[in-house]
Structures are given as structure tokens and as C-alpha cells.
């Protein structure tokens, strides 16, 4: 059953992404001020929304693990954090490429960029902590606590453009600005690609959850063999 | 009332134990002085340059030196299974945590109070132009750093790579407090008031202390007991 869900997720996200790439590169025109490079927004913004969603799911799963002590929630947390870190790196790299073309620099210590990098480092620390703990129960418990602490950095990253004067462009999506900052066709395309990336993220999460389940089984068998 | 007595008993035990041996305190103060001296050799800054970067330099020194104290916080209880004894005692997890945090806070404040005059002498800086505001920022940041450090010390106490994992985890987490402190300390050492634009840093610092203290007090029982 899960294999079928995974196949459907992969196929749907792949097809949707292929269709979006066709529309973005072959049918949509250049932006008046930025030219062709503006197209990076269709990957940059959706990547960040995807990683924030993944970290939010990881935070909720961690709370649920601490409340219910069900290892499924720990599995979901680690899978979503790993997928979230991948999309964080995609967001940082696409932003950096855009910055090189528009600002003339790869990186600046602007509050939004700095917090984004800190978020990436903090969640990488979460993954490192998991590798450093052998006992599965202690690993799940300590990682859940760290995951809850880590989510504060996501909130600061999201609000950084409101709290500080930043070089990073302000919000463009209608739900934050009330409309008027982006052409409706562009916004529509942006949400299309967000949907495709969210599906891709869900596919990665399902794959990682399967691997994590197998890992648990192997660890349990090893402990059983030692006990014998 | 009993709760606060428990907190103070744990803090008193840690402080007595540390002040008798002075293991971490001596190491942290020596380390802070070494960084201050090394920085002078490495950069050879002028008085104006040092005034511009004073906040950054001081908080890097305090954060690195503080890690030596924080690393020992729960690790010192591992010998003779003292941590198990503490966890199985009638103390609540949060009282144990707050006691340890209070002990670390006092030790870290001592390191800062020793380092600041040495910084002033070595770099010829009059650092106490706004003493009350500077003291408030120092105490607020030190509490934030201590709460994160103590919580993560509990989180990593049973790890093989404890000495490696603790700094890796605490420094990124401390960045909101450290960034605020660096910015505000630089202004206050230069004798300038905090402008309206920079009040966001004070709010961030206070918010950081409240949120992380609440999270740590709420979650420490899970980390210690399970």
C-alpha cells in the first residue's frame, strides 16, 4: 500500500514539476526590471515555504512524540527535518544566485539571510545529535526536545523582514501584503510550483520514513541477537 | 517557598563545589584572558576600532569561556552516579534545572566581572560609561546563555561526544541573544544611548530569555527522567 502511495507521489510531483518547468521557461515572459533571472523566485520562495512546512510538521511530531511516546512521530520528525534541511539549502543557494546577479554579491549579512543560515545550521545540529545517541528511546526523546527548541529559529527567520530593515526583498505574496505586489499570473505559477515541491517533499519524507523503519528493525534484531 | 529553597539548595551545592575546587572557574577566566590577549596580537586594533567591535569581542570571549563552565554543569554529576541520585531525589526536574542554571549564571557573571576590567586595561577603554544599562544587558544575556547552556548540558550529558556536541548545539541556538548583546554592548561601551531603531534588540533579548526559560523549565523533566 505504502509503495503505491510513494509511486503516486513521485509520479505526480515529477509530472507537475516538468509541466511547471515548461511553463516557467518556455511560455512566461521576462520580468520588466530583472529580466530572465526573476524566474528563480518560482523555486526560491516555494523552497522556503516547503522547508518551513517541513520544520513545522517536525515540531508538531516532536510534541506528539513527547506526549504519546509513539516512535512513529519520531520517525516522521526525523524524515521531515532531513527533507526540510534539503529545501533550506535549495532556498539558500537559489537566493545566493539571485543575489549575485541583482546585487552583485553572493552573500550579505542581512538579518533575513543570516537567520536563514542559522536555521540551516541548527537543524543540521539536530541531525548530528541523532547520530551521536545510540539508544533509540534516548535518541527520540532528546531529539524531540531539540526540535521544539529549534523551531524558534524558523519563526525568527519568517518574521525577520518585518522586524528589521533588510536588504532582502519584502513580502510579495497576497496573503501577506493584501495584493498588488506581484502579477496574479506570476503568483499563480508560484503556487503551482509550491504544490509540486510540497509533493516532492512528501515523497522524500515517505522514503525516509521507510528507511527509518527498516533501521529500527535492524537495531531491534541486533539487540535481540545480542540478548541471545 | 519549598520550590525556591530547592532551587537555592542545588545552586548552593554547585557553587560550593565549584568554589572549593575552582576547576571550571579558573579555566574559564584564564581562557577569557588568553582570548583577549590573542586578539590584541592578531588584530592590533586602534582605540576607535576596538570601541566599534567591543561588544562582539566581549561576547565571543564570554560565550567561549562560558562553554567551559556549562560543559561541566551536569557532567560533574556523572561520577558515583550522582545524577541518578539527584533525579531520584524529591526535587522536581525544573527545580534541579533552575538551581543548576542559577549556579552557572553566578559563575558566568563572575567571569564577566573579572574579564571586563582586564579588557578595559588591555585596550585602554573606559567601559563603564553607562553602568546600569550595561549591567542590565549583561545580566539579561548571561541568563539567556545560561538557560540554553544548562538545558543542552542536560541533553548531551550521556553522550560519548559530549565536549564536541555541546558547543555545536549551543552556539547556533544562542545567536539571537548574542547578536542582541553584541549590538547593544557596543553602543553602551561607546557611551551612546540605545536608539529607537535598536530597541528591537532589547525586545528580542527579553523575548529570548522568557521563551527559552519557559521551554527549558517545561521540557527538562522529559530530558532528565523520560
Boltz contact constraints between the chains, C-beta under 6 A:
constraints:
  - contact:
      token1: [A, 66]
      token2: [B, 222]
      max_distance: 6.0
  - contact:
      token1: [A, 118]
      token2: [B, 172]
      max_distance: 6.0
  - contact:
      token1: [A, 118]
      token2: [B, 175]
      max_distance: 6.0
  - contact:
      token1: [A, 121]
      token2: [B, 172]
      max_distance: 6.0
  - contact:
      token1: [A, 122]
      token2: [B, 172]
      max_distance: 6.0
  - contact:
      token1: [A, 125]
      token2: [B, 168]
      max_distance: 6.0
  - contact:
      token1: [A, 125]
      token2: [B, 169]
      max_distance: 6.0
  - contact:
      token1: [A, 132]
      token2: [B, 159]
      max_distance: 6.0
  - contact:
      token1: [A, 132]
      token2: [B, 161]
      max_distance: 6.0
  - contact:
      token1: [A, 132]
      token2: [B, 165]
      max_distance: 6.0
  - contact:
      token1: [A, 141]
      token2: [B, 226]
      max_distance: 6.0
  - contact:
      token1: [A, 142]
      token2: [B, 155]
      max_distance: 6.0
  - contact:
      token1: [A, 145]
      token2: [B, 219]
      max_distance: 6.0
  - contact:
      token1: [A, 145]
      token2: [B, 223]
      max_distance: 6.0
  - contact:
      token1: [A, 163]
      token2: [B, 200]
      max_distance: 6.0
